[in-house]
Amino acid sequence: MPSKRSGLAVFAAAAAAAVLCATAPRARAGGIFKPGDFVLAIDTDPPIVNSSYPTPGETPAKVIDGDINTKYLNFGKLNTGFIVVPSAPSIVQSFVLGTANDDTRRDPTSYQLFGTNSPISSTDNSGGMAEPWTMISSGSLSLPDTRLTLTPAVNVTNSTSYSAYKMIFPTVKDNAANSMQLGEAQF
């Protein structure tokens, strides 16, 4: 298994290549997330929010650590996701996801992407609804069954710069799964 440093380099290069290849007609900058950016887990299922992750090794920060060998696991399962505040406002026009190490049933099969320029006051493991969010895009996902693999870039139509993003995964491959998991995300 590659080291964390080599995993970061491999993921960053592959994500950049996927975004550039998938969006050749439009010039794109590199990924906006960096390890250490503010990120928190969310579960938007009211009235009970049961977003949780089992160990420090599977926290929401793992979804943007640049290492596809780590993962974010959320036992809220449906309608779970994350909020991330990158180091600078940006205009997101595509994203790449990475599959986690095990259990394909936990892979997201749909997404909703939101942006905001308001300060984030939602708390970790909350519904993530303390801010006004603007829907950027939504759609279906088809993550490969191969583990530790990047998806092709998903293009979104957006020309607005946001200081924070919220990604919700309404569904997973198998509703009998106990959680949602993701190895990596880069916008």
C-alpha positions in Angstrom: 0.0 0.0 0.0 1.5 3.4 -0.9 2.6 5.8 1.8 0.4 8.7 2.8 2.8 11.1 1.0 2.7 9.1 -2.2 -1.0 8.6 -1.9 -1.5 12.4 -1.7 0.7 13.0 -4.7 -1.0 10.2 -6.7 -4.5 11.5 -5.8 -3.7 15.1 -6.5 -2.2 14.3 -9.9 -5.0 12.0 -10.9 -7.7 14.4 -9.7 -6.1 17.3 -11.7 -5.8 15.1 -14.8 -9.4 13.9 -14.5 -10.7 17.4 -14.1 -8.6 18.7 -17.0 -9.4 15.8 -19.3 -13.1 16.0 -18.5 -13.3 19.7 -19.0 -10.8 20.3 -21.9 -13.0 23.0 -23.6 -12.8 25.2 -20.5 -9.7 26.1 -18.6 -9.7 25.0 -15.0 -7.6 25.6 -12.0 -6.4 22.8 -9.7 -8.4 21.5 -6.8 -9.6 24.0 -4.1 -9.4 21.7 -1.0 -6.3 21.3 1.0 -5.6 19.2 4.1 -6.4 21.3 7.1 -9.4 23.2 5.6 -12.4 23.4 7.9 -14.7 20.5 7.3 -17.5 19.0 9.3 -20.0 16.0 9.0 -23.6 16.6 8.4 -26.9 14.6 8.2 -29.9 16.5 6.8 -32.6 14.0 7.8 -35.0 15.9 10.1 -36.2 15.7 12.8 -33.4 13.4 14.2 -29.9 14.0 13.0 -27.7 11.0 13.6 -24.6 11.8 11.7 -21.6 10.2 13.3 -18.3 8.7 12.5 -16.9 5.8 14.4 -13.2 6.6 15.0 -10.8 9.5 14.6 -9.5 7.6 11.5 -12.7 8.1 9.6 -13.6 11.7 10.2 -14.9 14.2 7.6 -11.4 15.7 7.4 -10.4 12.4 5.7 -12.5 13.3 2.6 -10.2 16.2 1.8 -6.9 15.0 3.0 -5.6 14.1 -0.5 -5.1 10.5 0.4 -7.5 8.0 -1.3 -6.3 5.3 1.2 -8.2 7.1 4.0 -12.0 7.5 4.2 -14.9 9.5 5.7 -17.6 7.2 7.1 -21.0 8.5 8.2 -23.5 6.3 10.0 -26.3 8.8 9.2 -26.2 7.0 5.8 -28.8 8.7 3.7 -28.8 12.5 3.2 -25.3 12.7 4.8 -22.3 14.7 3.6 -20.0 17.4 4.6 -19.4 21.2 4.7 -16.0 22.5 3.8 -14.5 26.0 3.9 -11.5 26.1 1.5 -8.7 28.6 2.2 -10.1 31.0 -0.4 -13.4 31.7 -2.2 -13.7 29.9 -5.5 -15.9 29.1 -8.4 -16.6 25.3 -8.5 -17.3 24.0 -11.9 -16.5 20.3 -11.4 -15.7 17.7 -8.8 -14.0 14.3 -8.5 -14.8 11.7 -5.9 -12.8 8.6 -4.8 -14.2 5.3 -3.6 -13.3 4.1 -0.1 -11.6 0.9 0.8 -14.5 -1.5 1.4 -18.2 -2.2 1.0 -19.5 -0.9 -2.3 -23.0 -0.8 -0.8 -22.0 2.4 1.1 -21.1 4.4 -2.0 -23.2 7.5 -2.8 -25.5 7.3 -5.8 -26.7 10.9 -5.9 -25.5 14.3 -4.9 -26.6 17.8 -4.1 -24.0 20.6 -4.2 -24.6 23.9 -2.4 -22.5 27.1 -1.9 -22.7 30.0 0.6 -20.8 33.2 1.3 -22.1 33.3 4.9 -20.0 32.4 7.9 -20.4 28.7 8.9 -22.2 28.3 12.2 -23.4 24.7 11.7 -21.8 22.3 14.1 -20.2 18.9 13.5 -22.8 16.1 13.2 -25.6 18.6 12.7 -28.1 19.1 9.9 -25.8 21.7 8.3 -28.7 24.1 7.9 -27.7 27.0 10.0 -26.6 29.0 6.9 -28.4 30.1 3.8 -27.3 27.8 1.0 -27.7 28.1 -2.8 -28.1 25.0 -4.8 -25.4 24.7 -7.5 -26.1 21.3 -8.9 -27.6 17.9 -8.2 -27.7 14.6 -10.0 -26.9 10.9 -10.0 -23.5 9.3 -9.3 -22.1 6.1 -10.6 -19.1 5.3 -8.4 -17.1 2.3 -9.7 -17.1 -0.9 -7.7 -13.3 -0.9 -7.8 -12.1 0.3 -4.5 -9.7 3.2 -4.0 -10.6 4.6 -7.5 -11.3 8.1 -8.7 -14.5 8.9 -10.5 -14.5 10.8 -13.8 -15.0 14.5 -13.2 -18.6 15.6 -12.8 -19.1 19.0 -14.4 -21.5 21.5 -12.9 -22.7 24.8 -14.4 -21.7 27.6 -12.0 -20.2 31.1 -12.3 -20.6 32.2 -8.7 -17.7 32.3 -6.3 -18.5 30.9 -2.8 -16.5 30.8 0.4 -18.0 27.5 1.6 -19.6 24.4 0.1 -22.0 21.7 1.2 -22.1 18.3 -0.5 -25.1 16.0 0.4 -25.4 12.4 -0.7 -29.1 11.6 -0.6 -28.7 7.9 -1.5 -26.3 5.0 -1.4 -26.0 1.9 -3.5 -27.8 -0.3 -1.0 -30.3 1.1 1.5 -29.5 -1.9 3.7 -25.9 -0.6 4.2 -25.2 0.8 7.6 -23.5 4.0 6.5 -22.2 6.3 3.7 -18.5 6.3 2.9 -16.2 8.2 0.6 -12.4 8.0 0.1 -11.8 11.5 -1.2 -13.5 14.6 -2.7 -11.9 17.4 -4.7 -13.7 20.4 -6.3 
